[in-house]
């Protein structure tokens, strides 16, 4: 009997362990949800000569900005997004341009502030920001981005600069009324092809700019100077001004990577070599 117990007891234990393992609840498998990778936008990959021409201009009181987009050849829709810096926060506005319904140049306005029931509240201390344009409906979507400065004559004492500090317009301390606002930006593309922007073709490639210095009006300037800095030596380069119809070569002086010339008006400037 004892011998039988010695045999039966181990067998009973083995069977019991097997039953426990057999009926043990299976662990629940939690499905792993993969977070889709955020698409990284490739910005400003398009050659300057193929980009649309974009002008940013301020309202006379500096409380509103007008976006003018022209020379679009390979898109049917544009999404625009503006971010701007105020005294305390970063704010912005956005919208869409449907090129199947709107003609070029397409014009959109955005307030530096908000309006509700005809009551507007404007942001204080707006100094500049960025504009992003997303083009769709063509052979391939593309994205362009530019920075801008909003500057007032009184605050700047007549010296206006681009966001990247490479373009400077010095109009002198009395060159414009103190309340004058300018927006300084890179125009993304050219106002006209270098080969078609005047009675004669302009030889060379863009090495700096194009930069625009734009106000609500276009006053004449006296004793004003435009200066543009490049990362490359500018010996032999030309500084061009676009007057709305054609390019005009300015009488420029070059000092290493900097080119300067007297100017008589606001507008778009580009350096070619």
Secondary structure, DSSP 8 states (H G I E B T S, - for coil): -HHHHHHHHHHHHHHHHHHHHHTS------------------BS-S-GGGS-EEEEEE-TTSSEEEEEEE---S-SEEEEEEEEE-SS-EEEEEEEEETTTS-SSEEEEEESEEEETTEEEE-S---EEEEEEEEESSSS-EEEEEEEEEEEHHHHTTEEE-TTS-EEEE--TTSS-TT-EEEEEE-BS-SS-TTTSSSS---S-EEEEEEEEEESS--EEEEEEEEEE-SS--TT-EEEEE-SSSEEE--EEEETTEEEEEEEE-EEEEEE-
